[in-house]
């Protein structure tokens, strides 16, 4: 299995949130992760950082923040230049999807947890 380093936007140490479940499942499936969020702490043994430092080795960004909070991440996402952005249910955003396409980034309306479970990640 190829490692697809994944940046999680909306990472949280709250075990009841899907971002938390995704971080742990990504690690279990052998993917390196970068946690980005507004909460302090760590998830799956990886500290949560604020959007700022640009990671140049990201394959996938998986979104866990709603569309109304995404514009503050647009510049960060485009500078990170991932191969794809997964818009998990409830995070779909046509504006960001269009920006992604214009910058050669594949937008995907899907669920990270389902993609991992079905071997489609």
N, C-alpha and C positions, 0 to 999 in steps of 0.2 A: 504494500500500500504506500502510495506517495504521500509524504507529509505536506499538508496544505496549511501553512502557517496562517492562523486566523486571528483577526483583530475583532474583539467583541465590543461593540459600542452599546453602552447601557449595562455594563457589568455591575453586579451587585453581590454582596456577601449574604443576601437573604436566600436561604435554601428553598423558599417557596416560589421563587421567580424563575421563569423559563431561561433567562440569561445565565443563571447559576447552573441550572441543569445542563444547558448546552456547553458551558465551559468544562464541566466535569466529564461530559460525554466525549467532547472533542479530545481531551487529554487521554481518556480511556482508549480512544481509537487511534492514538499515536500522533495527534496533531499538536504542534506547538501553538500556544495562544498568547495574545496580548490583551489584557483587560483594560478597557477604558470606560470610566464612569465618574459619577460625582460622589459616590460613597467611598469611605475609607475602608481599607481591609484588603483581603485577598480572596481569591477563588481558585480552587484546584491547585493551590500552592503557588499561585502567581499573583503578585500585588496588583491592586487596581491603581491605575495612573490616570491623570487628567489628559485630555487631548492637548497635545503640545509637541512633544518630541515626535518627529516623523520617522516611521519605520519603513524602510525601503525594501523589505523582504516579505511583504504580506501578499499571500495568494488571494485570500478572501476576507471581506469585512462582512460580519453578520450583525444586522441591526436589531436592537431591542429597545429603541426609543421611538416614540410616536412622531408622526410627521411634523407636528407643531414645534417640537424641540430639535428637529434635525438641521434646520438652516445654520445653526451655530457650528455644525460639524462639516458643512459643505467644503470649505477650503481645506480643512484637515484631511478629509477623505480624498479629495482630488490630488493633494500633494503626496499622500500615501501611495496613490496609484496602484490599487489592487487589480487583480485580474477580474474579479467579480464582487458584487455586493448582493448579499442575500437579504431580501426584505421579508422578515418573518411576519406571520399574520398580525395585522394591526399596525404595521410599520410601513405599508405600501405608500409610495410617494412619487407621483408622476413627475414632478419637477426634478427631483434628485435622480430618478431613473433616466430622464432625458439628458441631464448633465453628465451622468455616467456614460451613456452611449456616445455623446459628443466627445468624450475624452478616452474612448476606446476601452471602457470598463463595462463588462456584461452585468446588467441588472437581472435579478432572478427573484420573482415572487414565489417563495417557498418556505418551508420550515426546516431549519437546520437539524432539529432532532429527528424528523422524519427522514431527511436525506441520509443522515448517518445510519439510522436503523435499517434502511432499505439498500444500503450499499451504493447510493447515488451521489454521495458527497464528493 
